[in-house]
Amino acid sequence: MDLSFNYPVEMRTLDMMADMEAGHRNLYGESGENDPEHREARRCIRPLLDAELPAEKAPSRMASLEGVWTDQTKEHKDSYKPQPIFAKFVLIEFDRSCLPKKLQKDNKVDEVLHNMVLGAVSEPGLEAMFKPIWYEIGKQKIHMNSSVGRPIVNGKIEPAPVLIMAMATDWRGHLLEWVFTANDTEIFNEITKSLVRFGDGPWSPIFAPNIGPKGQGTPITVLPK
């Protein structure tokens, strides 16, 4: 594929398919074997990398999304519980043959990438963080979307909020998607500085700006819609 990706050495790799099964069970309270949509997702996704930050490698303080997400409602205050720091990301390739025929045309790639990232950040309980954007890494066009909030898992709201960001691109015919998840602003900004290189292009952070109150970080070239 001629694609290179360097991520923090503290993170450990996981079995993505086993992770997907566990995620489905946590979300719906049952195995995904009887869920046609889940089976289709397994068929259409090629796992390339799944990694998480182990608890023993994370800072010992409680996680914080201060400056990114606040909820002053009574429901939030009554149910909120501070959590240890959690962070993970996945890198997948989506099988083009799984796309509807009308989206398999070359002029539909942008629509496909838009749908990929939107689906990744649209879990129950999450809200859009800001407008999705197109940007460049070298000369490679990337689409990004993000959301934040307290996911609803198996009918119950999670005790603390998380931030999810997805980036997708069409690289030499490969539909690639990164999805980053963390419950801490500082750690999220660190993992999204993982370096990617497309072919012989420059090494660049997959998402150079910072999220949160510490400023915008390194600027990126934002493209028109």
HELIX and SHEET records of a PDB file:
HELIX    1   1 MET A   16  TYR A   28  1                                  13    
HELIX    2   2 GLY A   32  ASN A   34  5                                   3    
HELIX    3   3 PRO A   36  CYS A   44  1                                   9    
HELIX    4   4 ALA A   55  LYS A   57  5                                   3    
HELIX    5   5 LYS A   74  SER A   79  1                                   6    
HELIX    6   6 ARG A   96  CYS A   98  5                                   3    
HELIX    7   7 LYS A  101  LEU A  103  5                                   3    
HELIX    8   8 ASP A  106  LYS A  108  5                                   3    
HELIX    9   9 VAL A  109  ALA A  120  1                                  12    
HELIX   10  10 THR A  185  ILE A  191  1                                   7    
SHEET    1   A 3 LEU A   3  ASN A   6  0                                        
SHEET    2   A 3 LEU A 195  PHE A 198 -1                                        
SHEET    3   A 3 SER A 204  PRO A 205 -1                                        
SHEET    1   B 7 ARG A  12  THR A  13  0                                        
SHEET    2   B 7 ILE A  45  GLU A  52 -1                                        
SHEET    3   B 7 ALA A  87  PHE A  94 -1                                        
SHEET    4   B 7 HIS A 174  ALA A 182 -1                                        
SHEET    5   B 7 VAL A 162  TRP A 171 -1                                        
SHEET    6   B 7 GLN A 140  GLY A 149 -1                                        
SHEET    7   B 7 LEU A 126  ALA A 128 -1                                        
SHEET    1   C 8 ARG A  12  THR A  13  0                                        
SHEET    2   C 8 ILE A  45  GLU A  52 -1                                        
SHEET    3   C 8 ALA A  87  PHE A  94 -1                                        
SHEET    4   C 8 HIS A 174  ALA A 182 -1                                        
SHEET    5   C 8 VAL A 162  TRP A 171 -1                                        
SHEET    6   C 8 GLN A 140  GLY A 149 -1                                        
SHEET    7   C 8 ILE A 133  ILE A 137 -1                                        
SHEET    8   C 8 THR A 221  LEU A 223 -1                                        
SHEET    1   D 2 ILE A 152  VAL A 153  0                                        
SHEET    2   D 2 LYS A 156  ILE A 157 -1                                        
END                                                                             
